[in-house]
Structure formats: C-alpha cells, structure tokens
Amino acid sequence: MSRDTLLPILSAHVLQHGLGGLSLRPLAKSANTSDRMLLYHFDSKEQLVTALLDHLAMQFTLALDSHFPAERSPSRRACAEAVYEITGQSDFAPFLRVWWDIVAGCAGGNAAYLGAAGRIMDQLLVWVVDHLPEDDPDPRGGARAVLTVIEGAQMLRVIGRDEIAKAGLCALEG
C-alpha cells in the first residue's frame, strides 16, 4: 500500500466514525495494516492527520462541484443558498460532522486542525470566487461574506434553527 491508496480508505473510516478520539490502531485496522505501517507512510500521526484532512477537503470540494450547477451563480445570495441546500443533503452529513470535529479541535488549540481548517477555508474561498457572478464588483470580499454566512447558517441548521439560517442567507446582498 502507498499513501495514495491509504488515504481514501482512511478517509472513509473518518467519514464514518469522525475525528473524535482519532487513534492510529483503528485507522490501521480499517486499512488492513498496522499502526507502524501508517507511521512508515506518513512519518508521524500529525502528518497523517494533515494528509487525511487535506484529502477530505479535496473530496468535499469534488462532491460540492458535482452537485453545484455548472454555470456561475447569478448572485452572492444564490451561491450561498445553493451551497446551503447542497450541504444539507444526507450525503454531505459525514463531511459536516468531520468539519465540526475540526472546528472543535481548533477551539481547543489543536495545531493540526488549525492548519487544516485554514487550508480548507482558503480552498473554499477560491471555490466561491469561481462560482460568484463574473461581474461581482468585489469577488474576494463577496466570497468572504458568502463563506461567513454559509458557516453560520450551517451551524444554525445543526442546532435546529434553520429558520434563522435561511433568514441570514436572505440578508446577503444580490
């Protein structure tokens, strides 16, 4: 096995079980290998977590792309609403559970999670810029606003306040 063949298997395990209490032995078992072999391929648990989270971010972006309309959004609001609706589908639930695990790790100061979350947000920022209207007067600023509203809306949905989330999405300017 190589890093490239291990990452999809390990990602599937994390999507099913989350990141809470992530340990090498269950990860290794899911890939029919040993924890020593994981360390051989990734050098350390921290490097494994970094590679795994980067791989999950790529999987999320590809999944989002496959569900998102091919054309650019007509407005910031339409972009945010589409992402919100797409990520509310059941096949995105595992990604969002892992995302909340990452956020919790960031709140606890976990350096690997902080780094991964930063890279994920940078990647999503570029993704949103690429999906905003071509004539958006400030695509980078617009993407920041869209990401902020989406993140807040997703959190509100998780805690059962979907009506507040949708009202926030409606508040985005055209």
C-alpha positions in Angstrom: 0.0 0.0 0.0 1.0 3.6 -0.6 -0.1 6.9 0.8 -2.3 7.4 -2.2 -4.1 4.1 -1.7 -4.3 4.5 2.0 -5.9 8.0 2.1 -9.3 7.0 0.5 -9.6 4.1 2.9 -8.6 6.2 5.9 -10.9 9.0 4.8 -13.9 6.6 4.6 -13.1 5.5 8.1 -13.0 9.1 9.4 -16.2 10.0 7.5 -18.0 7.1 9.2 -16.5 7.5 12.7 -15.4 11.1 12.9 -12.2 12.6 14.3 -13.1 12.4 18.0 -10.5 10.2 19.7 -8.7 9.6 16.5 -6.2 6.9 17.1 -3.7 5.0 14.8 -4.9 1.5 15.7 -8.5 1.8 14.5 -7.3 3.7 11.4 -4.7 1.0 10.6 -7.3 -1.7 11.2 -9.7 -0.1 8.7 -6.9 -0.3 6.1 -5.9 -3.8 7.0 -2.5 -2.7 8.0 -0.6 -1.8 11.2 -0.1 1.5 13.0 3.6 1.1 12.3 2.9 1.0 8.6 0.9 4.1 8.8 3.8 5.8 10.5 6.1 4.5 7.8 4.0 6.1 5.1 3.2 9.3 7.0 6.2 9.7 9.4 4.0 10.9 12.3 0.4 10.9 13.5 0.4 14.7 12.9 1.5 14.3 9.3 -1.1 11.5 8.8 -3.9 13.8 10.2 -2.7 16.7 8.0 -2.7 14.5 4.8 -6.1 12.9 5.8 -7.7 16.3 6.3 -6.3 17.7 3.1 -7.6 14.6 1.3 -11.1 15.0 2.9 -11.1 18.7 1.8 -10.4 17.7 -1.7 -13.2 15.1 -1.6 -15.6 17.7 -0.2 -14.8 20.2 -3.0 -15.2 17.5 -5.6 -18.6 16.4 -4.1 -19.7 20.1 -4.0 -18.7 20.6 -7.6 -20.6 17.5 -8.7 -23.8 18.9 -7.1 -23.4 22.5 -8.0 -24.8 24.0 -11.2 -22.2 24.2 -14.0 -22.8 27.9 -14.6 -21.8 30.7 -12.2 -24.4 31.8 -9.6 -26.5 34.8 -10.6 -25.8 36.5 -7.2 -23.9 36.1 -3.9 -27.2 35.1 -2.2 -27.9 32.5 -4.9 -24.5 31.0 -4.4 -24.8 30.8 -0.6 -28.3 29.4 -0.8 -27.2 26.7 -3.3 -24.3 25.7 -1.1 -26.5 25.6 1.9 -29.1 23.4 0.2 -26.5 21.1 -1.3 -24.6 20.7 2.0 -27.9 19.9 3.7 -28.3 16.7 1.7 -27.7 13.5 3.6 -24.6 12.5 1.6 -22.8 15.7 2.9 -23.7 14.9 6.6 -20.4 12.9 7.2 -18.3 15.8 5.8 -20.1 18.3 8.1 -19.7 16.1 11.1 -15.9 15.9 10.4 -15.9 19.7 9.9 -17.5 20.2 13.3 -14.8 17.9 14.8 -12.2 20.1 13.1 -13.8 23.3 14.5 -13.9 21.8 18.0 -10.2 20.9 17.7 -9.5 24.4 16.6 -11.3 25.8 19.6 -9.1 23.6 21.7 -5.9 24.9 20.0 -5.1 21.7 18.0 -2.3 22.9 15.6 -3.0 20.3 13.0 -6.7 21.1 12.9 -6.0 24.9 12.8 -3.7 24.4 9.9 -6.1 22.1 8.1 -9.1 24.4 8.7 -7.1 27.4 7.3 -6.2 25.5 4.2 -9.8 24.3 3.8 -11.2 27.8 4.1 -8.6 29.1 1.7 -9.6 26.4 -0.8 -13.3 27.2 -0.3 -12.7 30.9 -0.7 -11.2 30.3 -4.2 -14.1 27.9 -4.9 -16.7 30.6 -4.0 -14.9 33.3 -6.0 -15.1 30.9 -9.0 -18.8 30.5 -8.6 -19.9 34.1 -8.0 -21.2 36.2 -10.9 -18.4 37.3 -13.3 -19.5 40.9 -12.8 -19.3 40.8 -9.0 -17.7 44.1 -8.0 -15.6 42.6 -5.2 -15.4 38.8 -5.7 -12.9 38.2 -2.9 -14.9 40.3 -0.4 -18.1 38.7 -1.7 -16.7 35.2 -1.2 -15.7 36.1 2.3 -19.2 37.3 3.0 -20.7 34.2 1.4 -18.4 31.8 3.4 -19.2 33.6 6.7 -23.0 33.4 6.1 -22.8 29.7 5.0 -20.7 28.7 8.0 -23.1 30.5 10.4 -26.2 29.1 8.6 -24.8 25.5 8.7 -24.2 25.9 12.5 -27.7 27.2 13.0 -29.2 24.3 11.0 -27.2 21.8 13.1 -28.7 23.3 16.3 -32.2 23.2 14.9 -32.5 26.9 14.0 -33.0 26.5 10.2 -35.4 29.4 10.0 -32.7 31.8 11.4 -30.2 30.3 9.0 -32.5 30.9 6.0 -33.2 34.5 7.1 -29.5 35.1 7.3 -29.0 33.8 3.7 -31.8 36.1 2.5 -29.9 39.0 4.1 -27.0 38.6 1.7 -27.0 41.3 -1.0 -27.8 40.3 -4.6 
